[in-house]
Amino acid sequence: MSILECNKLAKTFGDVQSLKDVSFAIEGKGCIGFLGANGAGKTTTIRIITGLAKPTSGTVKVVGYDVMKDALHIRKEIGYCPQAPAFYNDMTAEQWMHWVGKIFKLGKKEIAARTEELLKLCGIWEARHRAIGGFSGGMKQRLGIAQALINRPKLLVLDEPVSALDPMGRYDVLKLIEKLKSDMTIFMSTHILDDVERVADHIVIIDKGSVLLSQPMDELKSSYKESMIHLTIEPTTVDLVSILQTEPVFKKIHHEGNSFTIECGDIGAANEKLPQLLVSHGIRFTNYRVAEANLEQIFMKVVQS
């Protein structure tokens, strides 16, 4: 059974079609990076997943329950932290967590235990008696995640959790996501691709209201792997270009001084052949790297194709 399943979601606002055909399914624990440019449809999709908006057509299921038909049950299965979580700033973090626990009708002992557990997990236990209004952006974001976890959700939805944070705040929140993803499914919307590359196990790319791709991160990187080797050699009188041109596995050779970028047909065969050639001709190298496409390059290729 899928943790999250979107089937042909569409959403229209007047004459504007925000979502056209959003379909994907997520199984198992881990972090899902939901990627798209601003205006691609990420927040609209998240609002439908969390029950805050109704689709014009299509369905969403969380752990097998329809978000529209089983709204009360779904609230027990989902935790949600928006891009800018709102608080009563005169409350302390501890008071806030107790208030949220009461909303979920938890008992007093469970509220106290969950508050301590989650504030410690999110790194703000020592600040539990401070007014939230004095918290930094990163602390507020971590408190927002803590409140989203109080009902022990199977699916945690995060909408742009780090986009407004400074580098230290981003680091803290991403570190927290890495901790959490082993115990639940995290659906994280963002346009900061470097952050997704660090924590995501599965990628969903949306553009102009339609899903272009849904694939595990390792498979995605493998399918878009660049067949290139970057090489820097020590000064030599040996004509490396002429040597490489005799081998069919090396398709194109670009070089500037002692730095080479070699496009290969079969990257495995090329990676085996090149070191042998260098050694046999007495060529020493100071840098040798097989290129791997990063998520930004993959995203641009998918969106522009």
N, C-alpha and C positions, 0 to 999 in steps of 0.2 A: 504494500500500500504506500502511495506517495504521501510525503509530509505536506507538500504543497503542489496543487495542480490547477493551472489556469487553462481554460479551454475556450478559445475563440472570443476573448474579451473584446468588446467594442464600447466606446464611450463618446457620445456626441454632446457638445455644448452649443446649442443653437445651430449655426451653420458650420461650426468648427468640429471636425472629427479628431478628437485627442488620441483615441485608441482605435485601431482598425482590426487587427487580428493578433491578439496576444495569447500565445499558446506555449506552454512548457510545463514540465513536471520535475519535481525534485524529490529524491529519495535519500534517506539516511541522514546522519549527522554531518556537520561541517559548516563552512561559510560559503554562501553563494553571493558572488559579486554581480549586482544588477547594474549594468553600465549603459550610459547613453548621454548624449549632449544635453544641455539645458533645453527644455521644451520637447524632449524625445517621448515623454509619456511616463517617466519613472514614478513621479509623485502620484499621478492619477491612478496608476496600477496599484501602488501601495495603499492608497485610500480605499480602493475596492477590496483588496486582500484583507484589510483590517476592518472592513464593514463600515467605514466612514463615508463611503459613497456607493451608489448602486450603478452597475454597468447598464448600458443601453441594451446590450445582449451579451450572451456568453455566461460562463459559470466559473466560480472559484471554489475549490475544496481544500480544507485543511484537515489532515489526518482522517480523510474520508467524509467529513461533514461539509455540507454546502454552506458557504458563508452567509448567503441571503436567507435560506430556509431554517438554518440552525444557529441563528445569531447568538442566542444565550449560551449555547454550549461552546461555540467558537471562542467566546471571550475567555473561557478557561484555558484554552489551548494556545492563545497568542499573547505575546508581550510586544508592546510597541513603544518605540522612542522616536519622536519626530526630530526634525533637523534642529529646532530650537525649543526644547522642552520648557513648559511654563510652570512656575511654582508660585506659592505664596511666600514672598521673600522675607517676611517677618517670622516665618516658621523656621525651626532648626531642621537639619536633615533627619534626625531621629523622629521628630514630631511628624514630618512629612511622610515618612515610611509607615508610621503607625496609622496615619489618616488613610493612606492608600490601602493598607491591610484591612481596615474596617470596610472600605468600599467592596473588597472581595470577600467580605464576611468571614475572615479568618478569626480564630480564637485569640484571646489576649496572649497566651503563652506562645502560640505559633507566630504571632506578629512580632513579639519581642525577639524570638529566636531567629526569624528570618531577617529582621532588621539588622541584628548584629552580624549574622552570616554574610549578608549582601553588602553592607557598608564596609566590612573588612575585605571582602572579595574585590570591591571596587576601589579600595584604597582611600576611603574617606571616613573610616570609623573614628579616627582621632579628632575629626572635625564635626562629630555628630551633634554637639551642643552649640555649634555656631549657626548664626542666622544665614539662610541660604542666599540672601541678598549680598553677602560679603564673599560668596564663592567666586572663584575664577571660572572662565568659560569651560575649561577642561573638567573642573570639579562638578559643575552643573550637568555636563554631559554624562559623567559617570554616575551621578545621582539619578539622572533620567534612565540610564540603563538598569540601575539597581531597582527602581520602582517597577520597571517593565518585567523584572524577573520574580517579583514577589509571589505571583500566582503559579510558579513552577511551570512556565509554558513549554510546549514542545517546539514552538516556532517563535523566534525572536526577530522582529522586523525593525530595522534601523534605517531611517531616511536621512542620508547625508550626515552621518554621525561625526565626521571630522572636518567638514569643509570650512567651518568658521573658526577653527581652533588654531592657536599658534603651534610651532613645531613640538614643544614639550607636551602640550595638550593632546596633539595628534598621536604622539608616541604612547602616551599613557592609555588612551582609548583603544588603539590598535593592539597594544599588549593585552588589554583586558579581553578583547575579542578573541585573540589567540587562545586565551585560557578557557573561554566559554565554549568554543566551537567543538570541543571534544565531548561535550555533554548534551548538545542540542543542535538544532538547525538554525543558523543565523542567515537571514535574508537582508543583505546590506546594499542599499542604493547609494551610488556615488558617481562623480565624474573625475575623481582623483585616481588615476590608473595606477600610479606607483603604490598607493596604499592597498588597493585591491590585490595587486600582484603579491604583496607580502602575506596577506591573510586568507585569500579565497581559495577554495578547493574546486569550485564550479563557477562558470561564467555564463551569464545570460546578457546578450547585447540587444538593446532596443533602439530603433531609429524611426522617427516619424510615425510613431504609434504602432509599429509592427516589430515582432521579434525576428531578428536576423540570425541569431545563433544561440544555442544552449548546449554547453559541452563541458566536461570535466577539464580543469586547468591543465593537467599533464597531457591529456590527449590533444588539447587545443595547441599547446606549445609544440608538441611533436608534429602535428599536421602543418604548422606554419613555420617549421624550423628552416632557417636560412642555410642553404648549402654553400657556405663560405668559410674560408680559413683566413684569419688575419695573422700575418707573419712579419717579424722584424729580424733582419740578419745583421751580423757584424760585417764591416767593410771587407769586400773580397773582389778579386779580379775575375772570378767565375761568373759566367753569364747565366744566372738562374732562370731568366725568362725563356731563353732558348731551350734550356733543359726541360722546363715544365711544358713547353709547347710540343714536345715529342710524346707526351703522355695524354691519351684521349680523355682520361678522367678529369683533367683540368681544362675547363671550358673557356674561361676568360681570366686574364691576368692583368690586374691594375697595380701599378707601382709608382712610388715617388721616393726616389733615393733608395734607401734600404728597407722601406716599408712596403709590404705587398698585401693586396686583397685578392684572393684566388677564388673564383666561382667554380664550383665542382658539380659534376654530374651525380655521382654516387658518393655522398659525404663519407660513408664508412670506408670505402675503398681508397678515397683520396687521403683520409686521415691515416691510413695504414701506409700508403705509398710515399707521401711527402717526407716524413722523417727519414725513411730509408734513402731517398735521393739526397737529402741534405748531408747525411753522414757519409755516403759513398763519395761525395764530391768535396768533403772537408769543409762544409759550410756550417758555421756556428750561428745559432739564433738566440736572441735575447727576449723574444716574445712570440708565443705561439698560442692562438686561440681559435677554437671552432665557434662561429657565431651562433647565437640563439636569439630568435626574434623576441623582443620584449612585448608586454601587453599593449603598450601604446602603438607599436608598429602593427600588431595584429588587429587592434581596434580600427585603425585607419584603413587597413586593407579590407576588412569586413564591411565597414560603412560605405566605402567608396566603390566597392565592386558592384 
